[in-house]
């Protein structure tokens, strides 16, 4: 059976229909804008005075030996890795990655630095900033804590705004699990770090300088601000910080509404098991003899190794 020709069969020489399909095939400006690929990133130079630190940046800039090494590197080779920035409404740029490079460049007299400009939403910028800085070798507990907190809150906000049909590669995972997998900590440890952001600054300083253990500090973070201030006074008076068992008792007394300043002093005055006598050195005392990049644990190992060598030398004599 022969096919019936459609009454609407188009002839090639039909100018009307040819023009119609030519019009349909032509891309409209709106369609082009929707399908437009992101512009290829390129390195440009921007004046340092137009660069702004990331809002609530949790990582500290230290004028330490590592910063001096970075300055020397910039002097010799320039800035090898461009800063990552995002534009602000006032014409300046917010630094996502590169606060230390900018600091080093300004110290040696640079007025311009190479940057890559990225247009990022607030929460995407937070995640990118945290991820780029968590790669540092030396991070204090408080830096890590506030960085984890910022990333955690950003991930939670992003999850709440997820659009219908948007692919979620972390579907079924909790925010703590996502951070833990990406940063090499267990979800529980991430939660502990975030919790110590509830400590008053003076308490956090004790965690950072190593005079108070991280785990007891987590327990003390459950105290109210007033209780923490009283606890700080009690610690200064006793000349020590609580062990984990002492911190747990203090936390329970607080939860039961029975914690008093006198009670804190009584607990701290107890002789800690296996700590009848201690020799304590402050970080600033030891850093005179070690590189500033050394952690308390590294200094401890070096001291024990030197004592061992001296003891062997003494015995040989």
BAFI-3210 file (N, C-alpha, C; in Angstrom, 3 decimals, decimal comma, padded with zeros to 6 digits):
// residues 317
n [1|2|3|4|5|6|7|8|9|10|11|12|13|14|15|16|17|18|19|20|21|22|23|24|25|26|27|28|29|30|31|32|33|34|35|36|37|38|39|40|41|42|43|44|45|46|47|48|49|50|51|52|53|54|55|56|57|58|59|60|61|62|63|64|65|66|67|68|69|70|71|72|73|74|75|76|77|78|79|80|81|82|83|84|85|86|87|88|89|90|91|92|93|94|95|96|97|98|99|100|101|102|103|104|105|106|107|108|109|110|111|112|113|114|115|116|117|118|119|120|121|122|123|124|125|126|127|128|129|130|131|132|133|134|135|136|137|138|139|140|141|142|143|144|145|146|147|148|149|150|151|152|153|154|155|156|157|158|159|160|161|162|163|164|165|166|167|168|169|170|171|172|173|174|175|176|177|178|179|180|181|182|183|184|185|186|187|188|189|190|191|192|193|194|195|196|197|198|199|200|201|202|203|204|205|206|207|208|209|210|211|212|213|214|215|216|217|218|219|220|221|222|223|224|225|226|227|228|229|230|231|232|233|234|235|236|237|238|239|240|241|242|243|244|245|246|247|248|249|250|251|252|253|254|255|256|257|258|259|260|261|262|263|264|265|266|267|268|269|270|271|272|273|274|275|276|277|278|279|280|281|282|283|284|285|286|287|288|289|290|291|292|293|294|295|296|297|298|299|300|301|302|303|304|305|306|307|308|309|310|311|312|313|314|315|316|317]
n.u [000,860|000,653|002,232|000,434|000,656|001,402|-000,823|000,414|002,925|006,190|007,755|011,038|011,428|009,691|009,321|008,181|007,997|010,622|011,786|010,477|011,498|014,134|014,003|013,231|015,479|017,341|019,188|017,862|018,648|018,003|017,941|020,549|021,831|020,988|022,149|024,768|028,176|030,284|032,585|035,964|038,406|040,875|044,107|044,558|045,926|045,563|045,216|046,519|045,230|042,610|041,729|040,008|039,866|038,428|035,154|034,808|037,005|038,505|041,138|044,361|046,755|050,122|053,195|055,472|058,159|057,469|056,052|058,091|059,639|057,865|057,782|060,417|060,341|058,474|059,904|061,995|060,771|058,309|054,676|053,591|051,232|048,179|045,972|042,663|039,724|036,594|034,169|032,963|030,144|030,934|033,012|035,404|037,355|036,813|038,880|039,201|041,041|044,375|045,225|047,623|049,539|048,947|049,536|052,302|053,220|052,605|054,265|056,785|056,617|054,972|052,444|050,531|048,898|048,701|045,555|042,712|039,493|036,425|032,965|031,030|028,472|027,487|027,579|028,885|031,286|032,202|032,615|034,586|036,643|037,241|038,030|040,319|042,080|042,308|044,259|046,642|049,683|050,145|047,768|045,845|043,829|041,569|041,351|040,777|038,388|036,561|036,608|035,523|032,984|031,970|031,911|030,168|027,739|027,334|026,999|024,661|022,842|022,924|021,886|019,283|018,318|018,282|017,499|014,691|015,298|017,992|021,220|022,407|025,264|025,897|023,765|021,751|023,736|024,896|025,700|027,940|029,160|029,893|031,801|033,672|034,547|035,746|037,738|039,204|038,570|036,611|032,980|032,129|034,406|034,570|032,247|032,997|035,056|033,582|032,010|033,768|033,865|032,133|033,457|034,817|037,042|039,458|039,597|039,780|042,260|043,912|043,600|044,723|047,414|048,221|048,089|045,750|043,974|042,427|040,127|039,092|038,459|036,339|034,285|034,067|033,027|030,321|029,516|028,007|028,633|029,224|029,884|032,133|033,889|034,228|035,400|037,782|039,049|039,292|041,052|043,348|043,914|044,382|046,475|046,466|044,908|041,784|041,572|040,257|038,342|037,784|036,751|034,438|032,954|032,581|031,062|028,708|027,801|027,177|025,092|023,213|022,627|024,132|026,668|029,293|031,562|033,290|033,056|034,305|036,951|037,524|037,447|039,532|041,646|042,168|044,468|045,701|045,549|048,578|049,873|051,260|053,561|054,726|056,571|056,420|056,541|056,131|054,887|056,103|058,501|059,855|059,942|062,066|064,141|063,395|062,111|059,422|057,410|057,181|055,188|053,741|053,988|056,036|058,179|058,355|059,152|061,674|063,040|063,084|064,605|067,067|067,733|068,021|070,252|072,208|072,224|073,167|075,690|076,776|076,770|078,552|080,900]
n.v [-001,192|002,078|004,934|007,670|010,935|013,685|016,383|018,601|018,638|019,857|021,840|022,344|024,750|026,408|029,396|030,544|028,513|027,772|030,073|030,065|027,787|028,489|030,634|029,306|027,761|029,620|030,823|032,372|035,345|035,021|032,250|031,632|032,816|031,253|028,776|029,305|028,591|028,551|031,242|030,879|030,438|032,813|034,166|037,210|040,430|042,153|045,032|045,009|046,528|046,378|043,987|041,988|040,454|037,235|037,132|036,700|035,007|032,032|031,305|032,038|034,639|034,333|035,737|033,922|031,441|029,982|031,864|033,667|032,058|031,815|034,468|034,751|032,944|034,179|036,461|035,387|033,796|034,867|034,934|031,827|030,327|031,572|033,777|032,957|034,632|036,380|038,527|041,557|043,661|046,294|046,714|045,720|042,774|039,594|037,461|034,076|032,003|032,363|034,244|034,263|034,456|036,973|038,546|038,024|039,047|041,794|042,442|042,408|044,449|044,309|045,556|044,625|041,527|038,209|036,851|034,616|035,067|034,157|033,604|033,083|031,739|032,624|030,399|028,439|029,717|029,750|026,973|026,418|028,134|027,083|024,435|024,897|025,941|024,091|022,383|023,140|022,528|023,195|023,720|025,244|023,894|025,567|026,975|024,915|024,089|026,307|026,480|024,003|024,401|026,553|025,374|023,251|024,586|025,891|023,747|022,640|024,709|024,786|022,264|022,588|024,312|022,944|022,381|021,036|018,098|018,536|017,131|015,221|014,358|013,584|012,325|011,072|011,192|012,614|015,995|016,083|013,673|014,069|016,145|014,835|012,705|014,149|015,548|013,833|013,103|011,473|011,501|011,974|013,154|015,487|016,689|017,106|018,985|021,146|021,659|022,784|025,406|026,712|027,428|029,991|032,628|032,674|030,114|028,597|029,434|028,118|025,530|025,724|026,372|024,090|023,683|022,759|019,755|018,474|016,766|017,009|019,713|019,695|018,705|020,778|022,724|022,547|023,999|027,006|030,427|032,037|030,072|029,017|031,168|031,283|028,811|029,186|030,987|029,298|027,393|028,917|029,590|027,064|026,288|024,413|022,343|020,612|016,993|014,430|012,892|014,598|016,798|015,672|015,216|017,838|018,814|017,271|018,173|020,763|020,305|019,296|021,495|022,087|023,085|024,958|027,718|027,107|024,339|023,704|024,449|022,633|020,184|020,520|020,716|018,205|015,484|014,477|011,299|009,595|011,977|013,323|014,866|017,224|018,379|021,309|023,003|026,018|026,785|029,043|029,132|026,866|027,210|028,835|027,195|025,501|025,104|027,265|025,953|023,499|021,109|020,660|017,919|017,106|018,590|017,438|014,814|015,343|016,442|014,264|012,500|013,841|013,877|011,165|010,586|012,126|010,863|008,303|009,011|009,944|007,595|006,060|007,327]
n.w [000,000|-000,950|000,455|001,715|000,581|002,626|003,058|003,868|002,868|002,402|000,041|-001,277|-002,399|-001,216|000,000|002,257|004,257|004,378|005,405|007,855|009,236|009,281|010,988|013,335|013,860|014,467|017,212|019,997|021,886|024,649|024,987|024,370|026,509|028,651|028,091|028,123|028,589|031,531|031,880|030,875|033,351|034,218|034,953|036,584|037,464|040,516|042,588|045,878|047,785|047,132|047,961|050,277|053,508|054,163|055,454|058,920|059,006|060,005|060,312|061,515|060,896|061,111|062,061|061,695|061,456|059,188|057,728|057,164|055,502|053,379|052,500|051,577|049,486|047,799|047,166|045,623|043,588|043,010|043,249|043,031|043,022|042,163|044,009|045,125|044,576|045,161|043,624|045,178|046,027|046,299|044,586|045,437|046,320|047,801|049,631|049,007|049,027|049,975|051,877|053,377|051,362|050,310|052,571|052,850|050,408|050,647|052,765|051,613|049,879|047,586|045,429|043,799|043,096|041,650|040,749|040,683|039,637|040,957|040,747|043,380|045,451|048,823|050,714|049,209|048,908|051,559|052,074|050,140|051,023|053,589|052,936|051,378|053,230|055,285|054,571|055,573|057,413|060,112|062,369|064,853|067,551|067,942|065,526|063,716|064,853|064,563|061,803|061,014|062,106|060,580|058,035|058,499|059,107|056,686|054,879|055,916|055,424|052,627|052,002|052,835|050,946|048,581|045,200|043,384|041,600|041,501|041,556|044,226|045,606|048,112|049,236|051,831|053,698|056,740|057,717|059,420|058,805|056,150|056,365|057,992|056,324|054,257|055,555|057,113|059,740|062,300|062,387|065,038|066,152|064,656|065,574|068,235|067,922|066,878|069,086|070,994|070,269|071,823|074,052|076,194|075,068|076,620|077,676|075,341|074,507|076,299|075,420|072,897|073,502|074,684|077,414|078,487|078,089|075,081|075,181|077,922|077,661|075,862|077,484|079,349|077,753|077,878|080,014|081,350|080,305|082,535|084,423|083,176|083,339|086,111|086,421|085,098|086,809|089,031|088,001|087,560|090,187|091,340|089,821|087,799|085,266|084,640|084,751|082,543|083,955|086,093|084,725|083,676|086,010|086,868|084,748|085,090|087,596|086,872|085,026|086,764|088,208|090,442|090,582|091,965|092,607|094,676|094,696|092,276|092,858|094,907|093,547|091,701|093,427|094,223|094,215|091,198|089,682|089,327|089,005|091,003|091,292|089,006|086,188|084,498|081,450|079,701|076,403|075,212|076,537|075,644|072,873|072,377|071,891|069,892|066,513|065,533|064,287|065,459|067,156|070,501|071,085|069,349|070,387|072,900|072,257|071,130|073,334|075,131|073,618|073,495|076,220|076,636|075,020|076,313|078,800|078,106|077,219|079,586|081,134|079,679|080,205]
ca.u [000,000|001,504|002,045|-000,254|001,430|000,749|-001,242|001,270|004,274|006,881|008,666|012,264|011,403|008,638|010,055|007,580|008,384|012,079|012,042|009,964|012,441|015,372|013,743|013,218|016,831|018,171|019,180|017,485|019,585|017,673|018,357|022,010|022,258|020,734|023,042|026,134|029,133|031,025|033,780|037,202|039,120|042,197|044,834|044,687|046,578|044,692|045,890|046,284|044,313|041,235|041,450|039,490|039,896|037,139|034,406|034,932|038,046|038,897|042,561|045,172|047,988|051,209|054,510|056,375|059,220|056,861|055,734|059,365|059,996|056,974|058,244|061,637|059,927|057,839|060,993|062,783|060,026|056,998|053,563|053,431|049,813|047,338|044,938|041,289|038,903|035,272|033,834|032,002|029,310|031,574|034,131|036,571|037,305|036,973|039,833|038,767|042,281|045,557|045,458|049,041|050,287|048,749|050,288|053,725|053,479|052,589|055,436|057,988|056,415|054,141|051,191|049,591|049,107|047,895|044,359|041,673|038,204|035,329|031,670|030,545|027,475|028,080|027,877|029,919|032,538|032,631|033,137|035,839|037,641|037,636|038,748|041,645|042,947|042,492|045,420|047,851|050,289|050,016|046,500|045,513|042,495|040,495|041,205|040,073|037,035|035,716|036,518|034,525|031,661|031,538|031,588|028,977|026,560|027,147|026,458|023,273|022,033|022,840|020,984|017,925|017,905|018,502|016,403|014,128|016,023|019,431|021,937|023,024|026,239|026,009|022,425|021,720|024,820|024,752|026,742|029,140|029,793|030,498|033,019|034,618|035,123|036,576|038,829|039,983|038,174|035,329|031,887|032,142|035,505|034,140|031,269|033,741|035,726|032,567|031,518|034,663|033,662|031,315|034,339|035,212|038,364|040,561|039,632|040,291|043,694|044,573|043,600|045,683|048,808|048,523|048,030|044,557|043,702|041,280|038,940|038,475|037,914|035,020|033,330|033,875|032,278|028,899|029,234|027,581|029,737|029,559|030,574|033,465|034,721|034,570|036,306|039,077|039,616|039,662|042,240|044,493|044,190|044,940|047,691|046,350|043,664|041,169|041,696|038,974|037,388|037,375|035,901|033,136|032,246|032,194|029,965|027,493|027,335|026,557|023,815|022,284|022,413|024,791|028,067|029,663|032,982|034,002|033,083|035,347|038,254|037,710|037,755|040,862|042,674|042,447|045,690|045,383|046,220|049,868|050,348|051,564|054,521|054,894|057,421|055,657|057,169|055,212|055,323|057,019|059,816|060,494|060,124|063,383|065,101|062,855|061,400|058,057|056,471|057,110|054,049|054,176|054,382|057,354|059,165|058,488|059,978|063,053|063,631|063,346|065,713|068,305|068,035|068,486|071,623|073,089|072,332|074,058|077,041|077,214|077,032|079,757|082,066]
ca.v [000,000|003,264|005,950|008,888|012,163|014,622|017,627|019,686|018,362|021,108|021,858|023,065|026,127|027,152|030,427|030,809|027,492|027,850|031,166|029,683|026,898|029,245|031,422|028,405|027,271|030,712|030,885|033,660|035,802|034,461|030,850|031,623|033,176|030,135|027,665|029,805|027,915|029,479|031,808|030,200|031,190|033,282|034,872|038,658|041,094|043,100|045,752|044,404|047,371|046,035|042,643|041,965|039,146|036,547|037,492|035,712|034,039|031,370|030,949|033,169|034,976|034,380|036,152|032,902|031,009|029,580|033,081|034,183|031,201|032,184|035,760|034,500|032,279|035,188|037,317|034,688|033,207|035,468|034,129|030,733|029,946|032,769|033,806|032,776|035,700|036,553|039,954|042,130|044,695|047,610|046,772|045,037|041,318|038,836|036,366|032,717|031,288|033,178|035,292|034,274|034,947|038,430|039,105|037,939|039,966|043,164|042,621|042,660|045,629|044,113|046,311|043,836|040,076|037,463|036,232|034,031|035,565|033,197|034,067|032,029|032,087|032,719|029,103|027,793|030,408|029,267|025,611|026,506|028,765|026,128|023,309|025,311|026,262|022,930|021,630|023,606|021,556|023,624|024,356|025,135|023,313|026,556|027,252|023,766|024,073|027,319|026,126|022,939|024,966|027,326|024,448|022,503|025,444|026,150|022,525|022,522|025,700|024,361|021,114|023,087|025,064|022,135|022,486|019,785|017,584|018,770|015,922|015,308|013,273|013,209|011,955|010,092|011,429|013,775|017,009|015,686|012,584|014,663|016,844|013,835|011,998|015,056|016,124|012,800|012,922|010,790|012,445|012,324|014,087|016,761|017,239|017,590|020,233|022,199|021,949|023,648|026,819|027,283|027,860|031,400|032,745|032,338|028,647|028,123|029,719|027,047|024,350|025,984|026,344|022,759|023,580|021,985|018,715|018,687|016,027|017,714|020,990|019,416|018,584|022,107|023,580|022,446|024,936|028,345|031,381|032,428|028,934|028,913|032,227|030,833|027,675|029,755|031,507|028,136|026,774|029,794|029,483|025,735|026,106|023,217|022,180|019,341|015,756|014,086|012,459|015,790|017,604|014,997|015,481|019,256|018,914|016,699|019,105|021,886|019,833|019,105|022,778|022,053|023,509|026,226|028,053|026,330|022,953|023,609|024,498|021,381|019,114|020,766|020,567|016,783|015,020|013,644|010,006|009,552|013,331|013,918|015,926|017,406|019,461|021,924|024,078|026,712|026,742|030,141|028,805|025,840|027,653|029,473|026,164|024,693|025,869|027,617|025,024|022,267|020,927|020,225|016,506|017,032|019,099|016,429|013,715|015,818|016,586|012,919|011,925|014,497|013,382|009,786|010,631|012,630|009,819|007,266|009,570|009,990|006,223|005,589|007,919]
ca.w [000,000|-001,081|001,497|001,296|000,759|003,526|002,393|004,339|002,395|002,087|-001,095|-000,940|-002,892|-000,533|000,730|003,566|005,232|004,535|006,338|009,176|009,910|009,526|012,198|014,499|014,123|014,973|018,680|020,556|022,924|025,959|024,992|024,407|027,858|029,545|027,793|028,070|029,454|032,387|031,252|031,265|034,379|033,832|036,006|036,393|038,593|041,221|043,667|047,201|048,565|046,753|048,470|051,642|054,169|054,206|056,665|060,007|058,635|061,253|060,324|061,952|060,177|062,087|061,556|062,220|060,547|057,923|056,989|056,654|054,365|052,281|051,990|050,804|048,249|046,943|046,677|044,599|042,478|042,840|043,767|042,076|042,985|042,289|045,030|044,647|045,153|044,552|043,590|046,131|045,412|046,352|043,652|046,000|046,175|049,043|049,441|049,344|049,330|049,698|052,877|053,744|050,201|050,261|053,692|052,513|049,298|051,164|053,626|050,805|049,044|046,404|045,416|043,008|043,189|040,675|041,331|039,833|040,127|040,854|041,252|044,273|046,459|050,160|051,327|048,395|049,232|052,881|051,923|049,389|051,889|054,631|052,330|050,909|054,369|056,160|054,104|056,261|058,329|061,505|062,707|066,274|067,745|067,783|064,094|063,144|065,412|063,919|060,384|060,930|062,400|059,419|056,943|058,924|058,955|055,254|054,275|056,372|054,694|051,223|051,932|053,007|049,756|047,388|044,244|042,893|040,439|041,638|041,966|045,549|045,719|049,526|049,681|052,906|054,653|057,601|057,505|060,162|058,052|054,952|056,790|058,465|055,182|053,463|056,349|057,786|061,140|062,466|062,650|066,457|066,404|064,065|066,519|069,411|067,541|066,786|070,439|071,777|069,914|072,901|075,141|076,182|074,439|077,531|077,755|074,054|074,478|077,047|074,548|071,822|073,954|075,194|078,876|078,831|077,106|074,194|075,636|079,054|077,190|075,271|078,594|079,952|076,824|078,223|081,102|080,942|080,241|083,911|085,035|082,566|083,919|087,466|086,252|084,727|088,060|089,847|087,391|087,840|091,626|091,611|089,023|086,964|084,518|085,040|083,980|081,929|084,989|086,840|083,839|083,592|087,266|086,843|083,777|085,693|088,629|086,159|084,472|087,888|088,868|091,751|090,458|092,604|092,478|095,704|094,235|091,245|093,531|095,639|092,586|091,132|094,463|094,402|093,553|090,046|089,667|088,636|088,743|092,296|091,004|087,566|085,699|083,415|080,685|078,807|075,005|074,883|077,087|074,820|071,490|072,253|071,508|068,804|065,480|065,938|063,661|066,243|068,052|071,831|071,059|068,706|071,341|073,953|071,733|070,973|074,677|075,647|072,845|073,931|077,568|076,494|074,495|077,374|079,818|077,577|077,207|080,988|081,571|078,990|080,859]
c.u [000,886|001,177|001,329|000,625|000,663|000,343|-000,373|002,710|004,917|007,758|009,863|012,197|010,309|009,293|009,483|008,075|009,885|012,439|011,594|010,960|013,768|015,221|013,802|014,621|017,732|018,046|018,833|018,464|019,305|018,139|019,865|022,506|022,081|021,730|024,508|027,027|029,854|032,288|035,020|037,962|040,488|042,804|044,932|045,390|045,637|045,484|045,527|045,295|042,848|040,837|041,030|039,579|038,495|036,445|034,445|035,940|038,601|040,384|043,414|046,385|049,097|052,508|055,562|057,414|058,657|056,489|057,001|059,829|059,147|057,402|059,494|061,301|059,309|058,890|061,712|061,969|058,704|055,925|053,229|051,976|048,944|046,336|043,588|040,431|037,519|034,891|032,812|031,263|029,995|032,791|035,414|036,388|037,568|037,884|039,215|039,977|043,457|045,814|046,946|049,896|050,154|049,577|051,782|054,087|053,527|053,821|056,696|057,758|055,613|052,860|050,113|049,923|048,250|046,720|043,537|040,339|037,127|034,053|031,062|029,456|028,120|028,483|028,916|031,280|033,083|033,277|034,482|036,957|038,153|038,481|040,161|042,604|043,183|043,678|046,706|048,361|050,014|048,703|046,253|044,131|041,365|040,276|040,396|038,616|036,116|035,577|035,472|033,115|031,119|031,117|030,311|027,711|026,271|026,528|024,989|022,365|021,847|021,864|019,529|017,399|018,006|017,272|015,940|014,876|017,514|020,110|022,613|023,950|026,393|024,658|022,502|022,792|024,521|025,916|028,038|029,897|030,512|031,818|034,078|035,313|036,093|037,808|039,616|039,718|036,859|034,237|031,850|033,231|035,193|033,172|031,960|034,436|034,726|032,098|032,439|034,597|032,763|032,159|034,613|036,646|039,527|040,711|040,225|041,794|044,477|044,625|044,658|047,129|049,187|048,447|046,765|044,285|042,440|040,016|038,310|037,827|036,534|033,960|033,042|033,078|030,774|028,521|028,745|028,794|030,187|030,337|031,985|034,410|035,154|035,566|037,709|039,793|040,100|040,924|043,483|044,902|044,878|046,239|047,662|045,031|043,082|041,530|040,335|037,945|036,894|036,432|034,506|032,304|031,744|031,014|028,655|026,925|026,630|025,186|022,762|021,986|023,082|026,240|028,283|031,149|033,814|034,123|034,146|036,731|038,546|038,109|039,167|041,975|043,008|043,720|045,293|046,184|047,463|050,396|050,631|052,549|054,701|055,885|056,730|056,472|056,103|055,791|056,348|058,421|060,564|060,776|061,410|064,404|064,629|062,221|059,960|057,020|056,298|055,861|054,570|054,657|055,754|058,452|059,418|059,385|061,439|063,753|063,995|064,515|067,047|068,715|068,595|069,931|072,601|073,290|073,282|075,508|077,623|077,583|078,293|081,018|082,324]
c.v [001,228|004,261|007,148|010,086|013,104|015,860|018,800|019,466|019,653|020,929|022,714|024,515|026,956|028,165|030,665|029,823|027,475|028,933|030,836|028,818|027,580|030,074|030,543|027,946|028,358|030,786|032,289|034,058|035,174|033,011|030,740|031,891|032,002|029,015|028,066|029,057|028,937|029,962|031,092|031,066|031,609|034,075|036,352|039,240|042,138|043,751|045,132|045,217|047,088|044,639|042,707|040,544|038,546|036,882|036,353|034,617|033,374|031,067|032,184|033,371|035,154|034,813|035,195|032,509|030,587|030,789|033,697|033,378|031,548|033,513|035,593|033,857|033,273|036,131|036,679|034,331|033,903|034,575|033,064|030,299|031,184|032,648|033,519|033,822|035,678|038,024|040,337|043,277|046,050|047,721|046,157|043,524|040,642|037,640|035,049|031,902|032,205|034,300|035,402|034,805|036,462|039,103|039,135|038,934|041,413|043,443|042,940|043,750|045,445|044,946|045,621|042,357|039,380|036,772|035,548|034,447|034,509|033,807|032,922|032,565|031,998|031,363|028,318|028,412|029,938|027,894|025,630|027,095|027,792|025,007|023,689|025,569|025,089|022,075|022,060|022,559|021,924|024,377|024,181|024,493|024,317|026,911|026,147|023,750|025,062|027,060|025,033|023,489|025,742|026,408|023,676|023,329|025,734|024,942|022,346|023,493|025,281|023,202|021,557|023,819|024,239|022,158|021,101|019,342|017,776|017,517|016,157|014,112|012,795|012,778|010,873|010,289|012,672|014,727|016,639|014,585|013,121|015,332|015,844|013,112|012,884|015,532|015,099|012,645|012,153|011,830|012,899|013,342|015,461|017,459|017,801|018,914|021,382|022,617|022,897|025,111|027,509|027,714|029,352|031,488|032,328|030,827|028,064|028,327|028,629|025,753|024,522|025,884|025,019|022,608|022,871|020,990|018,979|018,022|016,634|019,031|020,807|019,346|019,948|023,037|023,517|023,403|026,260|029,273|031,790|031,310|028,766|029,971|031,864|029,676|028,160|030,297|030,365|027,465|027,604|029,689|028,155|025,494|024,861|023,247|020,806|018,167|015,459|013,695|013,645|016,654|016,993|015,232|016,919|019,467|018,400|017,616|020,301|021,495|019,665|020,404|022,882|022,553|024,874|026,468|027,260|024,863|022,726|023,553|023,190|020,243|019,284|020,572|019,106|016,406|014,111|012,345|010,073|010,951|014,039|015,068|016,007|018,523|020,029|023,036|024,717|026,708|027,818|029,901|027,839|026,311|028,453|028,489|025,297|025,603|026,125|026,673|023,742|022,254|020,538|018,778|016,329|017,513|018,083|015,290|014,116|015,922|015,222|012,262|012,526|014,031|011,963|009,746|011,097|011,591|008,714|007,735|009,590|008,595|005,661|006,125|007,221]
c.w [000,000|000,007|000,932|001,553|001,670|002,765|002,801|003,919|001,935|000,873|-000,731|-001,365|-002,240|000,389|002,114|004,607|005,442|005,530|007,744|009,933|010,169|010,791|013,446|014,866|014,689|016,484|019,138|021,642|024,275|026,052|025,084|025,811|028,814|029,342|027,796|029,055|030,324|031,688|031,765|032,265|033,864|034,976|035,643|037,617|039,186|042,345|045,022|048,033|048,225|047,236|049,932|052,207|054,166|055,526|057,687|059,683|059,892|061,383|060,603|061,041|061,204|061,415|062,116|061,174|059,191|057,070|056,401|055,448|053,147|051,668|051,129|049,467|047,270|046,367|045,496|043,361|042,168|043,446|042,729|041,931|043,178|043,433|044,377|045,353|044,517|044,634|044,649|045,455|045,360|045,438|044,183|045,823|047,519|048,777|049,899|049,790|049,005|050,680|053,226|052,594|050,070|051,347|053,370|051,414|049,773|052,012|052,825|049,752|047,776|046,543|044,585|043,174|042,135|041,365|040,243|040,444|039,891|041,435|042,061|045,195|047,836|050,733|050,533|048,688|050,574|052,766|051,207|050,241|052,940|054,042|051,903|052,061|055,311|055,734|054,802|057,245|059,783|061,709|064,195|066,402|067,517|066,313|063,422|063,592|064,692|062,421|060,176|061,145|061,198|058,273|057,255|058,689|057,483|054,557|054,659|055,610|053,238|051,062|052,038|051,792|048,477|046,482|043,793|041,638|040,513|042,183|043,308|045,731|047,162|050,105|050,756|053,950|055,481|057,371|058,207|059,437|056,822|055,307|057,227|057,334|054,410|054,218|057,165|059,265|061,187|062,698|064,107|066,774|065,818|065,015|067,758|069,099|067,497|068,175|071,196|071,343|070,938|074,095|075,046|075,640|075,331|077,698|076,469|073,945|075,207|076,232|073,461|072,286|074,617|076,695|079,357|077,716|076,308|074,741|076,888|078,631|076,572|076,367|079,224|079,046|077,074|079,355|080,537|080,921|081,650|084,608|084,466|083,135|085,336|087,414|085,910|085,960|088,946|089,311|087,673|089,308|091,946|090,858|088,167|086,202|084,852|084,143|083,370|082,987|085,811|086,009|083,718|084,852|087,316|085,897|084,372|086,776|087,995|085,628|085,563|088,635|090,219|091,709|091,101|092,397|093,480|095,288|093,172|091,886|094,266|094,698|092,030|092,155|094,737|093,654|092,408|090,100|088,789|088,327|090,058|092,119|089,496|087,301|084,468|082,768|079,805|077,391|074,679|075,441|076,173|073,403|071,289|071,706|070,342|067,752|065,910|065,343|064,458|067,128|069,435|071,852|070,419|069,649|072,445|073,490|071,611|072,325|075,248|074,922|073,264|075,322|077,520|076,003|075,559|078,473|079,366|077,569|078,616|081,486|080,927|079,641|082,196]
res [x|x|x|x|x|x|x|x|x|x|x|x|x|x|x|x|x|x|x|x|x|x|x|x|x|x|x|x|x|x|x|x|x|x|x|x|x|x|x|x|x|x|x|x|x|x|x|x|x|x|x|x|x|x|x|x|x|x|x|x|x|x|x|x|x|x|x|x|x|x|x|x|x|x|x|x|x|x|x|x|x|x|x|x|x|x|x|x|x|x|x|x|x|x|x|x|x|x|x|x|x|x|x|x|x|x|x|x|x|x|x|x|x|x|x|x|x|x|x|x|x|x|x|x|x|x|x|x|x|x|x|x|x|x|x|x|x|x|x|x|x|x|x|x|x|x|x|x|x|x|x|x|x|x|x|x|x|x|x|x|x|x|x|x|x|x|x|x|x|x|x|x|x|x|x|x|x|x|x|x|x|x|x|x|x|x|x|x|x|x|x|x|x|x|x|x|x|x|x|x|x|x|x|x|x|x|x|x|x|x|x|x|x|x|x|x|x|x|x|x|x|x|x|x|x|x|x|x|x|x|x|x|x|x|x|x|x|x|x|x|x|x|x|x|x|x|x|x|x|x|x|x|x|x|x|x|x|x|x|x|x|x|x|x|x|x|x|x|x|x|x|x|x|x|x|x|x|x|x|x|x|x|x|x|x|x|x|x|x|x|x|x|x|x|x|x|x|x|x|x|x|x|x|x|x|x|x|x|x|x|x|x|x|x|x|x|x]
***
